[in-house]
């Protein structure tokens, strides 16, 4: 590869990392506004509804107010789910291991997949930028498993120390040809790889038809 090509690839990688970081900041800001502002409005509406229910009489009116209460409950639940998708609260409050365990077990449970989660202590010095990038990589990897793998079991491993962190996501699905051009140039894989490389790490995918797939990502923590 020529120096010009290397410089271009490095510039594109830096641009991709910048855009991903910008996207995460925008998601965080939108999640905050939804939680604080929309959440406050919905809570106020519930309080006003409760006030009306205690003062208005008549079965038809009470029935309509109860229906309105159900709609507000659905709106509050939708707001909560959207906020969680934009910025997982467990990630900010309890760290990456807890957020990953909850997300993988919950998502696999909804899809009828068995899970094995092994999160060894380590990676304590991880920055917020690194934790959200690794969370998104696992999120994308698990989405691919659900869409394409036809797996029965998903295994998540995380281990590391003060200097590095390694996460592996393995399934027992149908696998694929990891050397195919279609796979190597897929947008999902390129996005995950750019996230890892933007942190100074690397991502590797091993798969064989009929055997399953393992996605591994390793990032250094000393630079955080």
VMD Tcl script that draws the C-alpha trace (Angstrom):
set ca {
  {0.00 0.00 0.00}
  {1.38 3.44 -0.98}
  {1.91 6.21 1.55}
  {-0.88 8.19 -0.11}
  {-3.29 5.28 0.32}
  {-2.21 4.81 3.94}
  {-2.75 8.51 4.66}
  {-6.18 8.40 3.02}
  {-7.18 5.32 5.00}
  {-5.97 6.94 8.22}
  {-7.93 10.13 7.45}
  {-11.09 8.14 6.69}
  {-10.68 6.18 9.92}
  {-10.25 9.41 11.90}
  {-13.32 10.91 10.22}
  {-15.39 7.81 10.95}
  {-14.34 7.85 14.60}
  {-15.22 11.56 14.84}
  {-18.67 11.00 13.31}
  {-19.38 8.06 15.62}
  {-18.36 10.12 18.66}
  {-20.54 13.00 17.46}
  {-23.47 10.63 16.97}
  {-23.10 9.31 20.53}
  {-23.03 12.85 21.94}
  {-26.19 13.71 20.02}
  {-27.87 10.53 21.29}
  {-26.86 11.38 24.87}
  {-28.27 14.91 24.54}
  {-31.53 13.68 23.02}
  {-31.85 11.01 25.74}
  {-31.35 13.67 28.42}
  {-34.02 15.93 26.93}
  {-36.49 13.08 26.58}
  {-35.86 11.95 30.15}
  {-35.98 15.41 31.75}
  {-38.37 17.44 29.62}
  {-40.74 14.90 28.09}
  {-40.64 12.85 31.29}
  {-41.60 15.93 33.29}
  {-44.51 16.72 30.99}
  {-45.86 13.18 31.15}
  {-45.55 13.11 34.94}
  {-47.44 16.42 35.17}
  {-50.16 15.02 32.91}
  {-50.49 11.95 35.17}
  {-50.84 14.20 38.22}
  {-53.54 16.29 36.53}
  {-55.34 13.11 35.51}
  {-55.29 11.87 39.10}
  {-56.73 15.21 40.22}
  {-59.57 14.91 37.70}
  {-60.33 11.31 38.66}
  {-60.76 12.32 42.30}
  {-63.21 15.12 41.49}
  {-65.32 13.96 38.56}
  {-68.15 11.52 38.94}
  {-69.95 9.25 36.54}
  {-69.01 5.87 35.11}
  {-68.58 7.08 31.49}
  {-66.23 9.88 32.53}
  {-64.21 7.65 34.84}
  {-63.91 5.07 32.08}
  {-62.55 7.66 29.63}
  {-60.14 8.97 32.25}
  {-58.93 5.43 32.90}
  {-58.34 4.98 29.17}
  {-56.38 8.23 29.13}
  {-54.31 6.93 32.03}
  {-53.49 3.80 30.05}
  {-52.39 5.90 27.08}
  {-50.13 7.99 29.32}
  {-48.65 4.84 30.82}
  {-47.88 3.55 27.32}
  {-46.31 6.90 26.41}
  {-44.11 6.83 29.52}
  {-43.02 3.27 28.76}
  {-42.20 4.21 25.15}
  {-40.19 7.19 26.39}
  {-38.25 4.94 28.76}
  {-37.47 2.40 26.01}
  {-36.35 5.09 23.56}
  {-34.10 6.68 26.20}
  {-32.56 3.28 26.97}
  {-31.86 2.67 23.29}
  {-30.24 6.07 22.92}
  {-28.14 5.85 26.08}
  {-28.34 2.77 28.36}
  {-28.70 4.03 31.93}
  {-26.92 0.98 33.36}
  {-23.85 1.92 31.35}
  {-23.61 5.34 32.98}
  {-24.51 4.25 36.50}
  {-23.01 0.76 36.88}
  {-20.45 0.38 34.11}
  {-19.97 -1.78 31.05}
  {-20.04 -5.31 32.59}
  {-23.42 -4.78 34.25}
  {-24.87 -3.07 31.16}
  {-23.65 -5.85 28.85}
  {-24.98 -8.63 31.06}
  {-28.40 -7.01 31.35}
  {-28.61 -6.23 27.64}
  {-27.46 -9.62 26.36}
  {-29.58 -11.63 28.80}
  {-32.68 -9.50 28.20}
  {-32.35 -9.45 24.40}
  {-31.57 -13.17 24.13}
  {-34.40 -13.98 26.52}
  {-36.89 -12.19 24.26}
  {-35.58 -14.15 21.26}
  {-35.59 -17.54 23.03}
  {-31.79 -17.88 23.01}
  {-29.79 -19.45 25.83}
  {-26.95 -17.32 27.22}
  {-23.63 -17.87 28.89}
  {-22.10 -14.70 30.32}
  {-18.60 -14.67 31.81}
  {-17.45 -11.22 32.89}
  {-14.12 -11.40 34.70}
  {-13.00 -8.49 36.85}
  {-10.76 -6.05 35.02}
  {-11.02 -3.11 32.66}
  {-11.69 -0.81 35.63}
  {-9.92 2.18 34.04}
  {-12.22 2.28 31.02}
  {-13.40 5.70 29.82}
  {-17.01 6.47 28.92}
  {-16.05 6.76 25.26}
  {-14.57 3.26 25.31}
  {-17.47 1.74 27.22}
  {-20.13 3.08 24.85}
  {-18.10 2.01 21.80}
  {-17.74 -1.55 23.13}
  {-21.41 -1.64 24.07}
  {-22.39 -0.62 20.53}
  {-20.12 -3.29 19.04}
  {-21.76 -6.00 21.15}
  {-25.17 -4.53 20.34}
  {-24.49 -4.74 16.59}
  {-22.94 -8.19 16.90}
  {-25.93 -9.55 18.80}
  {-28.34 -7.99 16.28}
  {-26.50 -9.83 13.51}
  {-26.77 -13.10 15.42}
  {-30.52 -12.66 15.83}
  {-31.03 -11.68 12.18}
  {-28.79 -14.22 10.47}
  {-27.26 -16.93 12.65}
  {-30.24 -19.15 13.56}
  {-28.35 -19.88 16.78}
  {-29.52 -21.57 19.96}
  {-26.88 -20.25 22.37}
  {-24.95 -17.00 22.71}
  {-21.84 -16.70 24.85}
  {-20.35 -13.39 26.03}
  {-16.86 -13.20 27.55}
  {-15.12 -10.12 28.90}
  {-11.72 -10.03 30.54}
  {-8.82 -7.65 30.91}
  {-6.64 -5.68 33.25}
  {-5.55 -2.08 33.73}
  {-3.91 -2.08 30.30}
  {-6.41 -3.73 27.97}
  {-9.90 -5.16 27.62}
  {-11.06 -8.05 25.43}
  {-14.68 -8.95 24.65}
  {-15.82 -12.02 22.70}
  {-19.32 -12.76 21.44}
  {-19.86 -16.34 20.24}
  {-22.86 -18.14 18.77}
  {-23.52 -21.73 17.72}
  {-25.41 -20.76 14.57}
  {-24.99 -21.67 10.94}
  {-21.86 -19.56 10.39}
  {-20.63 -18.16 7.07}
  {-17.58 -17.66 4.89}
  {-15.62 -14.95 6.72}
  {-13.35 -14.48 3.68}
  {-16.15 -13.51 1.31}
  {-16.12 -9.99 -0.13}
  {-19.78 -9.56 0.79}
  {-18.92 -10.06 4.44}
  {-15.67 -8.09 4.51}
  {-17.34 -5.01 3.02}
  {-20.60 -5.15 4.98}
  {-21.56 -1.85 6.59}
  {-22.15 -3.45 9.98}
  {-18.69 -5.00 10.11}
  {-17.01 -1.83 8.87}
  {-18.79 0.22 11.52}
  {-17.74 -2.14 14.32}
  {-14.17 -2.24 13.03}
  {-13.98 1.56 12.84}
  {-15.20 1.84 16.42}
  {-12.49 -0.54 17.62}
  {-9.71 1.02 15.56}
  {-10.75 4.51 16.65}
  {-9.85 3.43 20.18}
  {-6.51 2.01 19.08}
  {-7.81 -1.56 19.17}
  {-8.82 -4.16 16.64}
  {-11.78 -6.40 15.81}
  {-11.66 -9.95 14.51}
  {-14.42 -12.25 13.26}
  {-13.93 -16.01 12.92}
  {-16.61 -18.15 11.32}
  {-17.15 -21.33 9.34}
  {-20.28 -22.56 7.67}
  {-22.15 -24.88 10.03}
  {-19.85 -24.18 12.99}
  {-20.83 -20.76 14.33}
  {-19.19 -17.38 14.71}
  {-16.95 -15.61 17.21}
  {-16.55 -11.85 17.22}
  {-13.64 -10.55 19.31}
  {-12.70 -6.97 20.05}
  {-9.62 -5.86 22.00}
  {-8.85 -2.27 23.00}
  {-6.04 -0.72 25.02}
  {-6.96 1.16 28.16}
  {-3.62 2.78 28.97}
  {-4.32 5.56 26.46}
  {-7.67 6.47 28.05}
}
mol new
graphics top color blue
foreach p $ca { graphics top sphere $p radius 0.5 }
foreach p [lrange $ca 0 end-1] q [lrange $ca 1 end] { graphics top cylinder $p $q radius 0.2 }
display resetview
